[in-house]
Amino acid sequence: MKIQITAELLDGLVLAILKQDDYYGYALTQKVRNVIDISESTMYPVLRRLKRDGDLETYDRPYQGRNRRYYKITASGKERLTTILALWDSYKSNLDRIFYGKGGRE
Amino acid sequence: MDARQKYMEELRKYLAPLTADERADAIDFYDEYIEDAHFETYEQIAAELGTPRQLSRQILADCSIKANEADGGHGHLASTHSSWRVFWLVLAAIVTSPLTFALSLGALIILIVALALVFGIVVSLAGLVLGLFFTAGVMIYAGIGLLTSATMTGLFYLGTGLTALGILLVCVPLGYWIIRWLVQGIANLSKYLYQKLMQRRAK
């Protein structure tokens, strides 16, 4: 059994990784797959959507006689990440309050 | 030709319905991906990414959903054409995807029932319009015929016929809007199911 990740959280995860460094497609996918269970073909639509929304941009860098496309977070992507993190924080603390009974009102 | 080139060649063929830009973008991404992943054999690529057919269906469905969202959105209806595309491509993606049989079957049944429902409503609306049109025509024709012999009855028929024609003129745009809403609804349902299923698919 496992917990399904939502599209919102997956976006947040990708943006958070890209906030630390620029990555190319395969490396980024592996980085995400180290944390959550997604199939190899999940990342392409996610990256395309984030790019269309202006949350990330791409640039090419030559590597062994071919190109590697790197993904880079934009200012609007950073804003989006902040929003997602705020949502996540409140979601997590609300559940934790029930799960672990901490941070309650009393 | 090595395994990667063979796989990409097939994928390119299946992606023919996309625009040149979209196709190049997807091809570049997966070509680079397979090279970086060091998948050696065709079987290995297919095991990780799905067969070229499966992968292409997924890309096509994703692209049609994005196009539909860009076309509509902000409370506007997308074009009927773009909504139908979402429906058929999602249907195709579900049929080829390596989902469990029960999940695919469930999704297919929901989509087909929705299609049948929309089809039923469209046919009923068309029948109503045709029936009303026919009745109005007969009444106007009879009314004109009776004008000289029985003026009052003739006027009555003529009046009723023209009223029916008037109602029809109001109903046609209304019916058109209902159909457009229904088609958009089918696209939204397809999109919703597709996204749920893709989350499930993650292994």
Contacts between the chains, C-beta under 8 A, distances in Angstrom:
chain1	res1	chain2	res2	distance
A	4	B	199	5.2
A	4	B	200	7.6
A	4	B	202	7.9
A	5	B	199	7.3
A	5	B	202	7.7
A	6	B	199	7.9
A	7	B	195	7.0
A	24	B	32	7.1
A	24	B	36	6.9
A	25	B	29	5.7
A	25	B	32	5.9
A	25	B	33	5.2
A	25	B	36	7.2
A	26	B	32	7.1
A	26	B	33	5.1
A	26	B	36	3.5
A	26	B	37	5.5
A	27	B	36	7.3
A	29	B	33	7.3
A	36	B	202	7.9
A	37	B	202	5.5
A	37	B	203	6.1
A	38	B	202	4.5
A	39	B	201	5.9
A	39	B	202	5.3
A	39	B	203	5.6
A	40	B	33	7.8
A	40	B	37	7.9
A	40	B	48	4.8
A	40	B	49	5.3
A	41	B	49	5.4
A	41	B	50	6.2
A	41	B	55	5.9
A	41	B	58	6.0
A	42	B	198	7.2
A	42	B	202	6.2
A	44	B	26	6.8
A	44	B	29	5.4
A	44	B	30	7.3
A	44	B	59	7.2
A	44	B	62	8.0
A	45	B	58	7.9
A	45	B	59	7.7
A	45	B	62	4.4
A	47	B	29	7.7
A	48	B	25	7.3
A	48	B	62	7.5
A	48	B	66	7.5
A	49	B	66	7.1
A	52	B	66	7.0
A	66	B	32	7.4
A	66	B	35	7.1
A	67	B	28	7.9
A	67	B	32	7.3
A	68	B	32	6.2
A	68	B	36	7.5
A	69	B	28	6.7
A	69	B	29	7.2
A	69	B	32	6.4
